[in-house]
């Protein structure tokens, strides 16, 4: 349930309305104060609330029931687009964010070189895997804690905030301390114990869509984090599993306008994992901007042929330079800036 409060209501009057609503049933009131009006999001068993009784309260302008199971992620709950602070930059709004870097941190020399190059090209966030979930237990699993230390070195030199993937709830405290944004990979989108624990933090969460997840299931995973108290969630489409085998996954670009209609959360696209082929990254990155995405996550490696992970889908720094130049040329058309 969403309640719009009259624009002239004072803070004291709004608090009085909140207490009256909570006294009507087993619900919690979440306030969102906008520039022109205040909205109250009602979370809990709203079936016990009588809409006419709520509408009769002083300073209540409009009451709307939310039919979808996701509440805090719902566009009705918050009409303005969310802008998430990540270190010294933001994701959402006018800025088109580009998170770039290697799939896996392999050495100090590698991550520093890539970090310098992606920053020079215009990326505003450095991505890099320290703990790597792999299909095969015999594949490179990442440098783990050492990888996080190398990412911190790259951040110190370039000033770029860092995002890296977390798999275990046991490492949340370390990640909160070491990175600016925590990535939840596609395989862990439905790891509800992990999502609940991340909800207890204030660190921005980059939530990737599961390979077979519906849009509602995707938003419900975001809701798990937000229900715990952490409202700093960014949604990432990285391709879904279909019958097609030419690409690694099938990039669902239609998810961007759909999510924008249903939710206020920022939406980014990962064309690298979606396609598995470096030469498809540029056209799909441009398409992502065209359909309204808030940014991109792109894999960049200085030596893809010898990469320990996902070399075929990684751009060389020179190709990334070209892509960023093209995106800068397009940005003004779509009301964005890099």
C-alpha positions in Angstrom: 0.0 0.0 0.0 1.2 3.5 -0.9 -0.2 6.6 0.7 0.5 10.1 -0.6 0.4 12.9 2.0 -0.8 16.4 1.4 2.0 18.8 0.4 1.3 21.2 3.3 1.6 18.6 6.1 4.3 19.2 8.7 6.7 16.6 10.0 4.7 16.4 13.2 1.5 15.8 11.3 3.1 13.1 9.1 4.4 11.3 12.2 0.9 11.4 13.7 -0.5 9.8 10.5 2.2 7.1 10.7 1.3 6.2 14.2 -2.4 6.0 13.4 -1.8 3.6 10.5 0.5 1.4 12.5 -2.2 1.2 15.2 -4.6 -0.2 12.6 -2.8 -3.4 11.9 0.5 -5.4 11.9 2.2 -3.1 9.5 5.3 -0.9 9.3 5.4 2.6 7.7 8.3 3.6 5.5 8.6 7.3 4.8 9.9 8.7 1.5 10.2 12.5 1.5 10.3 14.0 -2.0 10.8 17.5 -3.3 7.0 18.1 -3.8 5.3 15.6 -1.5 5.8 12.8 1.0 4.9 9.2 0.4 4.3 6.5 3.0 5.0 2.9 2.0 3.1 0.4 4.1 4.8 -2.9 4.4 3.3 -6.0 6.1 -0.2 -7.5 6.2 -2.0 -4.6 4.5 -5.1 -6.7 4.1 -6.1 -5.8 7.6 -6.2 -2.1 6.7 -9.5 -0.5 5.5 -8.7 1.9 2.6 -11.6 4.1 3.4 -10.5 4.4 7.0 -7.0 5.3 5.9 -8.3 7.8 3.4 -10.3 9.5 6.1 -7.2 10.4 8.1 -6.2 14.0 8.1 -3.5 15.0 5.5 -3.9 11.7 3.5 -4.4 12.7 -0.2 -4.4 9.3 -2.0 -4.2 5.6 -1.1 -3.1 2.9 -3.6 -2.8 -0.8 -3.0 0.3 -2.5 -4.5 -0.7 -5.8 -6.1 2.8 -7.1 -6.9 4.6 -9.0 -4.1 7.6 -6.7 -4.2 7.0 -3.5 -2.2 10.1 -1.4 -1.6 11.5 -2.0 -5.1 8.1 -1.0 -6.6 7.8 2.2 -8.7 4.5 2.9 -6.8 6.4 2.9 -3.6 8.9 5.5 -4.9 8.1 7.4 -8.1 11.5 9.1 -8.5 14.4 7.1 -9.9 16.8 6.0 -7.2 20.4 7.3 -7.5 22.9 5.1 -5.6 26.2 6.5 -4.3 29.1 4.2 -4.9 32.3 5.6 -3.4 33.0 8.9 -5.1 30.5 8.4 -7.9 26.8 7.5 -8.5 24.7 5.0 -10.5 21.4 6.1 -11.8 20.0 9.4 -13.0 21.7 11.5 -15.7 25.1 9.8 -15.3 25.7 6.7 -17.5 28.0 4.6 -15.4 30.5 2.2 -16.8 32.0 -0.5 -14.6 35.1 -2.0 -16.4 37.9 -4.3 -15.6 39.0 -7.9 -15.8 36.8 -10.9 -15.0 39.4 -12.0 -12.6 42.3 -10.2 -10.8 45.4 -12.2 -11.8 48.4 -10.1 -10.7 49.3 -6.6 -9.4 50.7 -5.7 -12.8 47.6 -6.8 -14.6 45.0 -5.0 -12.5 47.0 -1.8 -12.2 47.5 -1.6 -16.0 43.8 -2.3 -16.7 42.6 0.1 -14.0 44.7 2.9 -15.5 43.4 2.2 -19.0 39.7 2.0 -18.2 39.9 5.2 -16.1 41.6 7.1 -18.9 38.9 5.9 -21.2 36.1 7.2 -18.9 35.0 4.3 -16.7 33.9 5.5 -13.3 34.0 2.1 -11.4 36.6 -0.7 -11.5 35.3 -4.3 -11.6 37.4 -7.3 -10.8 36.8 -10.8 -9.5 38.7 -11.9 -6.4 36.5 -14.9 -5.5 35.4 -16.6 -8.6 32.4 -19.0 -8.9 33.2 -21.5 -11.7 31.3 -24.3 -13.3 34.2 -26.6 -12.9 36.0 -27.1 -9.5 39.2 -27.5 -11.5 39.0 -24.0 -13.0 40.8 -20.9 -11.6 38.9 -19.8 -8.5 40.5 -16.4 -8.2 43.2 -15.0 -5.9 40.6 -14.6 -3.1 41.8 -12.3 -0.3 45.0 -11.4 -2.2 42.8 -10.3 -5.1 40.9 -7.9 -2.9 44.2 -6.4 -1.7 45.2 -5.9 -5.3 41.9 -4.2 -6.1 42.5 -1.8 -3.2 45.9 -1.0 -4.6 44.3 -0.2 -8.0 41.7 2.0 -6.2 44.5 3.9 -4.3 46.3 4.6 -7.6 43.3 5.5 -9.8 40.7 6.7 -7.3 38.1 4.4 -9.0 35.6 2.8 -6.6 35.7 -1.0 -6.8 33.0 -3.7 -7.2 33.7 -7.4 -6.7 31.6 -10.5 -6.3 30.8 -12.1 -2.9 29.7 -15.7 -2.5 29.8 -16.5 1.2 27.9 -14.7 4.1 31.0 -15.4 6.2 33.0 -12.8 4.1 30.4 -10.0 4.3 32.3 -8.0 7.0 35.5 -8.2 4.9 33.8 -7.1 1.8 32.0 -4.2 3.5 35.4 -3.0 4.7 37.3 -3.6 1.4 35.0 -2.8 -1.6 32.6 0.1 -2.5 30.0 -2.2 -4.0 29.3 -5.9 -3.5 28.3 -8.0 -6.5 25.8 -10.8 -6.1 26.3 -13.1 -9.1 23.6 -14.8 -11.1 24.2 -18.1 -9.3 23.5 -16.5 -6.0 20.5 -14.4 -7.0 18.3 -16.8 -5.1 20.7 -17.4 -2.2 18.2 -15.9 0.3 20.4 -16.3 3.4 23.1 -14.3 1.7 20.6 -11.6 0.5 19.1 -11.3 4.1 22.6 -10.7 5.5 23.4 -8.1 2.8 20.2 -6.4 3.8 21.8 -5.7 7.2 24.6 -3.6 5.6 24.5 -0.2 3.9 27.0 -1.1 1.2 25.6 -0.8 -2.4 24.6 -4.2 -3.9 24.9 -5.0 -7.6 22.4 -7.8 -8.0 22.7 -9.9 -11.2 19.7 -11.6 -12.7 19.7 -15.4 -12.5 20.1 -17.3 -15.7 16.5 -18.6 -15.6 14.9 -16.0 -13.4 11.7 -14.2 -14.3 11.5 -10.4 -13.8 9.3 -10.8 -10.8 11.7 -13.3 -9.2 14.6 -10.9 -9.9 12.7 -8.0 -8.2 11.8 -10.3 -5.3 15.5 -11.0 -4.7 16.1 -7.2 -4.6 13.2 -7.0 -2.1 15.0 -9.5 0.2 17.9 -7.0 0.4 15.7 -4.0 0.8 13.4 -5.6 3.3 16.5 -6.0 5.6 17.1 -2.3 5.5 19.6 -1.8 2.7 17.9 0.3 0.0 21.1 0.6 -2.1 20.4 -2.0 -4.8 21.4 -1.9 -8.5 19.9 -4.4 -10.9 22.1 -6.0 -13.6 20.8 -8.0 -16.6 23.6 -10.4 -17.8 21.8 -12.6 -20.2 19.3 -15.5 -19.6 19.3 -19.1 -20.7 17.4 -19.9 -23.8 17.5 -22.6 -26.5 20.0 -20.5 -28.5 23.6 -21.8 -28.4 25.6 -19.4 -30.6 26.0 -16.9 -27.7 26.9 -17.7 -24.1 23.5 -16.4 -23.0 20.6 -14.4 -24.5 20.7 -10.7 -23.6 17.2 -9.6 -22.6 17.3 -5.9 -23.5 13.5 -5.7 -23.1 14.1 -6.1 -19.3 15.3 -2.5 -19.1 12.1 -0.6 -19.9 10.1 -3.3 -18.1 12.2 -2.8 -14.9 12.0 0.9 -15.3 8.2 0.8 -15.4 7.9 -1.6 -12.4 10.8 -0.3 -10.2 12.7 2.8 -9.3 16.0 1.0 -9.0 18.9 1.6 -11.4 19.4 -1.0 -14.2 22.7 -1.8 -15.9 23.6 -4.3 -18.6 26.5 -6.7 -18.8 27.0 -7.5 -22.5 30.2 -9.4 -21.8 28.6 -12.3 -19.9 25.5 -12.1 -22.0 27.3 -12.9 -25.2 30.6 -14.5 -24.4 32.1 -12.9 -27.5 34.1 -9.7 -27.4 32.9 -8.5 -30.9 29.3 -8.5 -29.7 30.0 -6.3 -26.7 30.1 -2.9 -28.5 26.8 -3.2 -30.4 24.9 -4.5 -27.4 26.5 -1.8 -25.1 25.2 0.8 -27.5 21.8 -0.8 -27.6 21.7 -0.8 -23.8 22.1 2.9 -23.7 19.4 3.3 -26.4 16.8 1.4 -24.4 17.4 3.4 -21.2 19.9 1.5 -19.1 21.7 3.4 -16.4 25.1 1.9 -17.2 27.2 -1.0 -18.3 29.5 -3.7 -16.8 32.2 -4.6 -19.3 35.2 -7.0 -19.1 38.5 -5.5 -20.1 41.7 -7.4 -20.1 45.2 -6.4 -21.3 45.9 -9.9 -22.7 42.6 -11.8 -23.3 44.3 -14.6 -25.2 46.1 -15.6 -21.9 43.4 -14.6 -19.4 42.7 -17.1 -16.7 38.9 -16.5 -16.9 36.6 -15.3 -19.7 39.2 -14.2 -22.2 37.0 -14.6 -25.3 34.5 -12.0 -24.0 37.0 -9.5 -22.8 37.8 -6.3 -24.7 41.3 -5.2 -25.2 42.0 -1.7 -23.8 42.1 -0.2 -27.3 38.7 -1.6 -28.2 37.3 -0.3 -24.9 38.7 3.1 -25.8 36.8 3.0 -29.1 33.6 1.9 -27.3 33.7 4.7 -24.8 34.3 7.3 -27.5 31.2 6.0 -29.3 29.1 6.0 -26.1 30.2 9.6 -25.4 29.0 10.6 -28.8 25.6 8.9 -28.2 25.0 10.0 -24.7 23.6 13.4 -25.4 20.9 11.9 -27.7 19.5 9.9 -24.8 19.9 12.5 -22.1 22.9 10.9 -20.5 26.5 11.9 -19.8 29.6 9.9 -19.2 
